[in-house]
């Protein structure tokens, strides 16, 4: 066994470990610190994605208002700050077209750089 393998170190503080072979931390304090930091980083990432999705949703909601659907230019959504990389789910129709949703608001891309905005509740999928 090499020197590196014989000497194991705490993933939090880097202190040497002398316990069981599967030991990763010197104590509960180090384990908690490590896991709390990991969770904070994960939560921050989730919050960032949620903010983008909520912004996307609000942009479509604002453009739709009380209409059931509306045809707009792709550029108009982009100008409002819509992020086309993020969505919550897709809805495929029987004829193979795909609606892209951010929560209950979505859109479908048309061939000519236009979009149709829709609301999940008000739109009947064919
Ligand atoms: Zn430690």
Boltz pocket constraint, residues with backbone or C-beta under 6 A from the ligand:
constraints:
  - pocket:
      binder: B
      contacts: [[A, 10], [A, 11], [A, 12], [A, 13], [A, 14], [A, 15], [A, 25], [A, 26], [A, 27], [A, 30]]
      max_distance: 6.0
